[in-house]
Amino acid sequence: MDTTFTIARDAPRLSRSPWRFALHFYLKSRYTLAAIFVFEAAQAACTILLPYAVKEIIDAVTLAHATGADIFATAKDALILFALLNLGIVLFSRASGAMLVLTGPFLRREIRRSLFSYIQHHSHRYFISHFAGSLANRIAEVSMSCMHALWTIAFDFYPLIIKSVVALVVLFAASGELALTLCLWLGVYIYVSFVLAQRCRVYAQDFAEARSIVTGKVVDSVTNVMNAKMFARRQYEEDYLTDYLNHEVDHAMRTYWYMEKLRWFQYGAAMVLMVSMVGYALKIWADGGLTVGEFSMVAGLAIMLIEAARGLSRSFLEFFEYLGNISDGVSVFVQPHEIVDRPGAARLQVSRGEIVFDDVSFSYPEGLAVFEHLDVTIEPRQQVGLVGFSGSGKSTFVNLILRFFECNAGSIRIDGQDILDVTQDSLRQNVSMIPQDPQLFHRSLMENIRYGRLDATDAEVVKAAQKAHAHGFILQTEHGYDSLVGERGVKLSGGQRQRVAIARAILKDAPILILDEATSSLDSVTEKKIQLGLANLMQGRTVVVVAHRLSTIANMDRILVFDEGRIVEDGSHDALLRIEGHYARLWNMQAGGFLPETDEN
């Protein structure tokens, strides 16, 4: 692992090299893999010795004919050897298969689990920069490619090595010239095939990236299919996807044509040698240098080895395609973790809920500056509203509290503890957030609400749902609390999703509460009910409310007015209206109770 990388403490240590990445997981099953290699070596030896057994049978039959002896008596040992070799092939291959069953699913699970664990530690910025479908596709491709690369080594490359060694030893005993010729050809053939196939890795990596992009685009289009329907953009979406499909086809054609050129070389070279070896063996036999049995053995061994070597055209190309897939995935997944816990980070202890921004400066990597030397203190158990036009810094303010981003300078403290000195998990365990567009898992309603506190009983979940006024609609669903909500909660209305999110926050019962216009998707009757529930939830907690509808924060203890990254006004609703400043202008320009996106004046 590159020591310049910043890696989260609890993240698995994964290498950026596709070779070392795969080896890390192979070593987890070293004993079963060692057994596979032993059994495959035995099977390969039995397979390549079959021509030798046939040679012994032919020589025995020839001797029996010449002496008038009983054929079966003379060929008995040779037949037993032939039978044992075939039995060995069956037993060793099935033993290898049994080890494969014990190894394959385990390794694939470990790879997928480790990759998922690693990307869990990536920052919010990482996930908004990558398609979810593309990431999922890459995890699947990397795990499968690691497996297929291993099986190519274990069941293609390694057996060929064993077969070549055993065959050459047997051939040297029959004819040194034939053995030397075959040995030299195999060496040159395999080396050239390896070098040429290695160049395919770059093509394969680009092809894998193109496939992942297409998968991400498909998932994006399917997720937004209702937009396509509402705007009658079915043909546009098909054309849009076709452009990316054509891009994938271009990479596929380039990869496959290169593979096809390599196969022409390998098949042509194998054909020439196969004909030459049989012809050369025939000449030596005609000159009396080989017996009939030895000729059949030499021809059989040569054909078997050359055929196996010719199969390398497929194996090498597939192997480097797998490495390309692994390289593509590793390059995306194994990146430095942007936000990590410091060594020895303690758990955040919240007793009062004071939040202090001390000389905080923050700008996005793209160069957009948001805060410069921001100072603000939110008192313990104070209810604070954040208002301002879009892009004024409200969401960034909240994201910095949750440490989804880290400030460039200054510090943020909760009850005197710098949030950079505490673990991210403990920080977020002490903060409940109800977003404007809540995200739900495609799981049951019970599971989604219990996500706020995993050890909560069913009765506690129901009680939280009742407080959030979600209990009524939940009972009306097909399976009640066991009903699945669909991907991202699409089976629920916007108001129902928010009520589930509110129930989840109620169950979590954290000392700090952040609301991002949590009732904006609700009808006025339901909103009034939930406001009562939220009022109970906010009691005794530090509350930060991002407001798009100013009427929802009129009763807050305090209102912070943001404008271009600065807090331009700070006070209660009535106090801010009296000074007739920025907040008063916002209040007066509300359209339908909501703020416009920008100040048109």
PAFI-390160 format. One line per 3 residues: number of its first residue (from 1); their letters; for each residue x, y, z of C-alpha. Coordinates in steps of 0.25 Angstrom, whole numbers, plus 5000, padded with zeros to 4 digits. Last residue first. Example, Ala and Ser with C-alpha at 12.3 -4.5 7.8 and 13.67 -1.06 7.14 Angstrom:
2> SA> 5055 4996 5029  5049 4982 5031
//
This chain:
601> NED> 4866 5173 4972  4864 5159 4966  4870 5153 4979
598> TEP> 4871 5138 4976  4864 5125 4977  4851 5131 4982
595> LFG> 4847 5129 4997  4835 5121 5000  4822 5125 5007
592> GAQ> 4814 5126 4994  4824 5136 4988  4833 5142 4999
589> MNW> 4838 5156 4996  4833 5162 5009  4840 5152 5018
586> LRA> 4853 5153 5009  4853 5168 5010  4851 5167 5025
583> YHG> 4863 5157 5026  4872 5167 5019  4869 5179 5027
580> EIR> 4856 5185 5032  4862 5186 5047  4849 5183 5052
577> LLA> 4847 5170 5044  4860 5165 5050  4856 5167 5064
574> DHS> 4842 5160 5062  4848 5148 5056  4859 5147 5066
571> GDE> 4874 5151 5063  4886 5150 5054  4888 5157 5041
568> VIR> 4899 5157 5030  4904 5144 5033  4914 5142 5022
565> GED> 4915 5132 5011  4909 5140 5000  4897 5144 5008
562> FVL> 4893 5136 5021  4883 5141 5031  4884 5134 5044
559> IRD> 4870 5133 5052  4869 5131 5067  4860 5126 5077
556> MNA> 4851 5120 5066  4836 5124 5065  4837 5130 5051
553> ITS> 4844 5118 5047  4833 5111 5039  4828 5124 5033
550> LRH> 4841 5126 5026  4838 5115 5016  4852 5110 5010
547> AVV> 4857 5109 5024  4869 5101 5029  4866 5098 5043
544> VVT> 4877 5096 5054  4872 5090 5067  4880 5088 5080
541> RGQ> 4871 5079 5088  4862 5080 5101  4849 5081 5093
538> MLN> 4851 5079 5078  4844 5066 5078  4832 5071 5085
535> ALG> 4831 5083 5075  4834 5073 5064  4821 5065 5068
532> LQI> 4813 5078 5068  4819 5082 5055  4815 5068 5050
529> KKE> 4800 5071 5053  4801 5084 5046  4808 5078 5034
526> TVS> 4798 5067 5032  4787 5078 5031  4795 5087 5022
523> DLS> 4799 5076 5012  4813 5071 5014  4825 5072 5005
520> STA> 4831 5084 5011  4831 5078 5025  4845 5075 5028
517> EDL> 4850 5088 5023  4865 5083 5025  4864 5080 5040
514> ILI> 4876 5077 5048  4874 5072 5062  4885 5071 5073
511> PAD> 4883 5063 5086  4880 5050 5078  4867 5043 5080
508> KLI> 4869 5032 5069  4854 5028 5070  4850 5042 5067
505> ARA> 4859 5043 5055  4854 5030 5049  4839 5035 5051
502> IAV> 4843 5048 5044  4849 5040 5033  4836 5032 5032
499> RQR> 4828 5045 5032  4837 5050 5021  4835 5038 5012
496> QGG> 4820 5039 5014  4820 5053 5010  4828 5050 4997
493> SLK> 4818 5039 4994  4822 5025 4996  4825 5014 4986
490> VGR> 4838 5021 4982  4845 5019 4995  4859 5020 4990
487> EGV> 4856 5007 4983  4843 5002 4987  4836 5004 5001
484> LSD> 4835 4989 5005  4823 4986 5014  4826 4979 5027
481> YGH> 4820 4991 5036  4807 4989 5029  4807 4978 5019
478> ETQ> 4798 4984 5008  4799 4998 5013  4787 5004 5021
475> LIF> 4794 5002 5034  4806 5010 5030  4797 5021 5026
472> GHA> 4792 5022 5040  4805 5020 5047  4812 5032 5040
469> HAK> 4807 5043 5049  4822 5045 5054  4818 5043 5068
466> QAA> 4811 5030 5064  4823 5025 5056  4832 5027 5068
463> KVV> 4822 5019 5076  4822 5008 5066  4837 5007 5066
460> EAD> 4837 5007 5081  4827 4995 5081  4835 4988 5070
457> TAD> 4847 4989 5080  4859 4998 5077  4873 4992 5077
454> LRG> 4876 4997 5063  4873 5012 5066  4870 5021 5055
451> YRI> 4870 5010 5045  4858 5005 5053  4849 5014 5044
448> NEM> 4854 5008 5031  4854 4994 5036  4839 4995 5041
445> LSR> 4836 5001 5027  4841 4989 5020  4854 4990 5012
442> HFL> 4857 4997 4999  4865 5007 5007  4860 5021 5009
439> QPD> 4866 5035 5005  4859 5047 5011  4857 5059 5001
436> QPI> 4856 5071 5010  4866 5065 5020  4863 5061 5034
433> MSV> 4876 5060 5042  4879 5054 5056  4892 5058 5062
430> NQR> 4899 5050 5073  4901 5038 5065  4907 5046 5054
427> LSD> 4919 5051 5063  4921 5037 5069  4922 5031 5055
424> QTV> 4931 5042 5051  4941 5039 5062  4945 5051 5070
421> DLI> 4957 5060 5069  4953 5067 5056  4940 5070 5063
418> DQG> 4947 5079 5072  4941 5077 5086  4937 5089 5094
415> DIR> 4922 5085 5095  4922 5083 5080  4934 5090 5073
412> ISG> 4936 5094 5059  4950 5099 5056  4958 5109 5048
409> ANC> 4964 5107 5034  4961 5098 5022  4948 5093 5028
406> EFF> 4945 5078 5026  4933 5073 5018  4923 5063 5021
403> RLI> 4927 5067 5035  4913 5067 5041  4915 5081 5045
400> LNV> 4922 5084 5032  4910 5079 5024  4900 5088 5032
397> FTS> 4908 5101 5029  4910 5096 5014  4895 5094 5013
394> KGS> 4893 5109 5018  4904 5115 5010  4897 5126 5001
391> GSF> 4896 5117 4989  4881 5118 4989  4876 5130 4996
388> GVL> 4877 5132 5011  4871 5126 5024  4876 5118 5035
385> GVQ> 4867 5116 5047  4873 5113 5061  4866 5106 5073
382> QRP> 4876 5107 5085  4878 5095 5094  4892 5099 5097
379> EIT> 4896 5112 5090  4899 5113 5075  4912 5121 5074
376> VDL> 4917 5128 5061  4930 5132 5055  4933 5131 5040
373> HEF> 4947 5135 5036  4944 5133 5021  4932 5124 5017
370> VAL> 4928 5119 5003  4940 5120 4993  4938 5112 4980
367> GEP> 4951 5108 4975  4947 5094 4970  4953 5088 4982
364> YSF> 4941 5094 4990  4944 5106 4999  4944 5107 5015
361> SVD> 4948 5117 5025  4944 5116 5040  4949 5126 5050
358> DFV> 4942 5118 5061  4929 5112 5058  4923 5107 5072
355> IEG> 4912 5097 5074  4907 5096 5088  4899 5083 5090
352> RSV> 4899 5082 5106  4903 5068 5110  4910 5063 5097
349> QLR> 4921 5053 5098  4928 5051 5084  4936 5038 5084
346> AAG> 4951 5039 5084  4961 5040 5072  4974 5032 5075
343> PRD> 4979 5034 5061  4970 5044 5054  4958 5039 5048
340> VIE> 4957 5040 5033  4952 5050 5022  4957 5049 5008
337> HPQ> 4960 5034 5008  4971 5032 4998  4967 5024 4985
334> VFV> 4965 5009 4984  4951 5009 4978  4953 5016 4964
331> SVG> 4967 5011 4961  4964 4997 4967  4951 4995 4958
328> DSI> 4959 4999 4945  4971 4990 4949  4962 4978 4953
325> NGL> 4955 4979 4939  4968 4980 4932  4974 4968 4940
322> YEF> 4961 4960 4935  4964 4964 4921  4978 4960 4923
319> FEL> 4974 4946 4927  4964 4945 4916  4974 4948 4906
316> FSR> 4984 4939 4912  4974 4928 4913  4968 4929 4899
313> SLG> 4982 4929 4892  4986 4919 4902  4977 4909 4896
310> RAA> 4988 4907 4885  4997 4903 4896  4987 4892 4900
307> EIL> 4986 4887 4886  5001 4887 4884  5003 4879 4896
304> MIA> 4992 4869 4893  4997 4868 4878  5011 4866 4882
301> LGA> 5008 4856 4893  4999 4848 4883  5010 4848 4872
298> VMS> 5021 4844 4881  5012 4833 4888  5008 4827 4874
295> FEG> 5022 4827 4869  5027 4821 4882  5017 4810 4881
292> VTL> 5021 4807 4866  5035 4807 4870  5044 4819 4868
289> GGD> 5058 4821 4862  5056 4811 4850  5058 4821 4839
286> AWI> 5043 4821 4836  5040 4824 4851  5049 4836 4850
283> KLA> 5042 4841 4837  5029 4839 4844  5033 4847 4856
280> YGV> 5037 4858 4847  5024 4858 4840  5016 4858 4853
277> MSV> 5025 4869 4858  5024 4877 4845  5009 4876 4844
274> MLV> 5007 4880 4859  5017 4891 4858  5011 4898 4846
271> MAA> 4997 4897 4852  5001 4903 4865  5008 4915 4858
268> GYQ> 4996 4918 4850  4986 4916 4862  4995 4925 4871
265> FWR> 4997 4936 4860  4983 4936 4856  4978 4937 4870
262> LKE> 4986 4949 4873  4980 4956 4861  4966 4952 4867
259> MYW> 4969 4957 4881  4973 4971 4875  4960 4971 4867
256> YTR> 4953 4968 4880  4959 4979 4888  4957 4990 4877
253> MAH> 4943 4985 4874  4939 4985 4889  4944 4999 4891
250> DVE> 4936 5004 4879  4924 4996 4884  4925 5003 4898
247> HNL> 4925 5017 4891  4913 5012 4882  4906 5009 4895
244> YDT> 4909 5022 4901  4903 5029 4889  4891 5019 4889
241> LYD> 4888 5024 4903  4885 5038 4899  4877 5033 4887
238> EEY> 4869 5024 4895  4867 5035 4905  4863 5045 4894
235> QRR> 4853 5035 4889  4846 5033 4902  4846 5048 4905
232> AFM> 4831 5050 4906  4834 5061 4917  4825 5053 4928
229> KAN> 4830 5040 4923  4845 5043 4923  4843 5049 4937
226> MVN> 4836 5037 4941  4848 5028 4936  4858 5036 4946
223> TVS> 4863 5023 4953  4863 5016 4940  4871 5027 4933
220> DVV> 4881 5027 4944  4882 5012 4945  4885 5012 4929
217> KGT> 4895 5023 4930  4903 5016 4941  4903 5003 4934
214> VIS> 4908 5010 4921  4919 5016 4929  4922 5002 4935
211> RAE> 4923 4996 4921  4932 5008 4916  4942 5006 4928
208> AFD> 4942 4991 4925  4946 4994 4911  4957 5003 4915
205> QAY> 4963 4993 4924  4962 4982 4913  4969 4991 4903
202> VRC> 4980 4994 4913  4981 4979 4917  4982 4974 4902
199> RQA> 4996 4978 4902  4999 4967 4911  4993 4957 4901
196> LVF> 5005 4960 4891  5016 4958 4902  5009 4945 4907
193> SVY> 5007 4940 4893  5022 4943 4889  5027 4936 4902
190> IYV> 5017 4924 4901  5021 4921 4886  5036 4923 4889
187> GLW> 5037 4913 4900  5027 4903 4894  5035 4903 4881
184> LCL> 5048 4901 4888  5043 4889 4896  5036 4883 4884
181> TLA> 5049 4883 4876  5057 4878 4888  5047 4867 4891
178> LEG> 5047 4863 4876  5062 4862 4875  5063 4855 4889
175> SAA> 5055 4844 4884  5048 4833 4893  5054 4836 4907
172> FLV> 5054 4851 4903  5039 4850 4900  5035 4845 4914
169> VLA> 5043 4856 4921  5037 4866 4911  5023 4861 4914
166> VVS> 5024 4862 4929  5030 4876 4928  5020 4881 4918
163> KII> 5008 4874 4925  5012 4881 4938  5013 4895 4931
160> LPY> 5000 4893 4924  4993 4889 4937  4998 4903 4943
157> FDF> 4994 4912 4932  4979 4906 4929  4973 4901 4942
154> AIT> 4980 4909 4953  4984 4921 4946  4971 4923 4938
151> WLA> 4963 4919 4951  4971 4931 4958  4968 4941 4947
148> HMC> 4953 4936 4947  4952 4939 4962  4958 4952 4962
145> SMS> 4950 4956 4950  4937 4952 4957  4940 4961 4969
142> VEA> 4945 4972 4961  4933 4972 4951  4923 4971 4963
139> IRN> 4929 4983 4970  4930 4990 4957  4915 4989 4954
136> ALS> 4912 4994 4968  4920 5006 4966  4914 5009 4952
133> GAF> 4900 5007 4957  4903 5017 4968  4908 5027 4958
130> HSI> 4921 5034 4963  4924 5049 4967  4913 5050 4978
127> FYR> 4918 5038 4984  4933 5043 4985  4928 5057 4990
124> HSH> 4921 5050 5002  4934 5044 5006  4939 5030 5004
121> HQI> 4939 5021 5017  4928 5013 5011  4936 5011 4999
118> YSF> 4946 5002 5007  4935 4993 5013  4928 4991 5000
115> LSR> 4942 4987 4994  4944 4978 5006  4931 4971 5005
112> RIE> 4931 4969 4990  4945 4963 4991  4942 4954 5003
109> RRL> 4929 4949 4997  4936 4945 4984  4947 4938 4992
106> FPG> 4936 4930 5000  4928 4927 4988  4940 4921 4980
103> TLV> 4948 4914 4991  4939 4902 4996  4933 4899 4983
100> LMA> 4947 4900 4976  4952 4890 4987  4942 4880 4982
97> GSA> 4945 4883 4968  4960 4879 4971  4955 4866 4977
94> RSF> 4947 4864 4965  4958 4866 4956  4967 4857 4964
91> LVI> 4958 4846 4965  4954 4846 4950  4968 4848 4945
88> GLN> 4973 4837 4954  4963 4827 4950  4967 4830 4935
85> LLA> 4982 4828 4939  4978 4815 4947  4971 4809 4935
82> FLI> 4983 4812 4926  4993 4806 4936  4984 4794 4938
79> LAD> 4984 4793 4922  4999 4794 4922  5001 4783 4933
76> KAT> 4991 4774 4926  4997 4775 4911  5004 4762 4911
73> AFI> 4993 4754 4918  4982 4761 4909  4989 4758 4896
70> DAG> 4992 4744 4899  5006 4740 4893  5008 4737 4879
67> TAH> 5022 4743 4880  5021 4754 4869  5006 4756 4871
64> ALT> 5008 4757 4886  5020 4767 4884  5012 4776 4876
61> VAD> 5000 4776 4886  5010 4779 4897  5016 4791 4889
58> IIE> 5002 4796 4886  4998 4795 4901  5011 4802 4905
55> KVA> 5009 4813 4895  4995 4815 4900  5000 4816 4914
52> YPL> 5010 4827 4909  4999 4834 4901  4991 4834 4915
49> LIT> 5003 4841 4922  4998 4855 4919  4985 4853 4926
46> CAA> 4991 4846 4938  5001 4857 4940  4990 4868 4938
43> QAA> 4981 4862 4948  4993 4861 4958  4996 4875 4956
40> EFV> 4982 4879 4957  4981 4872 4970  4993 4879 4976
37> FIA> 4989 4892 4971  4975 4891 4977  4980 4887 4990
34> ALT> 4989 4899 4990  4977 4907 4987  4970 4901 4999
31> YRS> 4981 4904 5008  4984 4918 5003  4969 4923 5004
28> KLY> 4972 4937 5010  4985 4937 5002  4976 4938 4989
25> FHL> 4970 4951 4995  4983 4959 4997  4988 4953 4984
22> AFR> 4976 4959 4976  4980 4973 4981  4995 4970 4979
19> WPS> 4993 4967 4965  4983 4978 4962  4993 4988 4968
16> RSL> 4985 4999 4976  4986 4990 4989  4975 4989 4999
13> RPA> 4976 4991 5014  4962 4989 5019  4956 5001 5025
10> DRA> 4955 5003 5040  4966 5013 5042  4962 5021 5029
7> ITF> 4973 5022 5019  4981 5034 5015  4990 5029 5004
4> TTD> 5005 5034 5004  5009 5021 5010  5005 5014 4996
1> M> 5000 5000 5000
//
